[in-house]
């Protein structure tokens, strides 16, 4: 299930672990894992407006444990 956050400009970002659409949860989890990084996963965040999607590398548990401010900071950093 995607996690949604809203930035200061009013853009709503929908973030989901990469490959979340695979049929097998274990397979999608493994496919999204960043090779050689321990417990980090590829996450794709898609905006509601005209901004471009960004790909992030976030620690496991980001869906429930990462504060919104940290997720928004990661999105902003990825956007440059």
N, C-alpha and C positions, 0 to 999 in steps of 0.2 A: 504494500500500500504506500503510495507516495506521501511525502511529508511536505506541507506547504508553509512558506514563510513570506512575509511582505516586507519589502525594503522601504527606506525613507522616501523614495520617489513614488510609492504606491504600486510598484510592480510586484505581482504575486508570483513567487517562484515555486514550482512543483518539482521536488527532488526525489529521485528513485535510484536504487542501486542498479547499475548497469546489468543487463541481461536478466532483469527481473521477470521478463516475459517467458523465460524457458519453462517447460512443463515440470521439471524436477527441481524442487527448491534447493537441494544439495548441489545439483549441477550448476544452477545459476549462482549460488553463493561462491562456489569454487571459480567459476568463470569471471566473476567480478573482482576476485581477490587480486591485488597488485603483486605481481611476482617478485619475490625477494624482499618484501616489505614487512613481513610479519602479519600484523592484524590490521591491514589497510585495504580499503575497497574502492573501486571506481563507482562514482555516483554522478548521474547526469541531472542537471537542474535546468528546467525549461521555463522561460518567462511567459507571463500573460500578455505582454505587450510586444513592442518591436525589437527588444533586445535579443541577442543571440543566446542559444543554449550554451552552457558551460559544462565541462567535465572536471570533477574534483576527485581527489584521493583523500578519503576520510577514514578515521579509525572505526573499527567494529563497534557497534552499539550507537552509532551516530543518530539513528532514527529516534531513539528514546532518550539518550543521555546528553547529546550535544545541545547546549543552549542556542536559542534562535540567533542571538547576537554573533556567536562564533560561526554558525552556518552562513549567515549573511556576510560576515567578514571574509570567509573562504570564497564565497561567490564573487564579492567585489575584487578580491585579489586575482581570481582567475580571469576576470574581465579586463584586468590591466589597470 
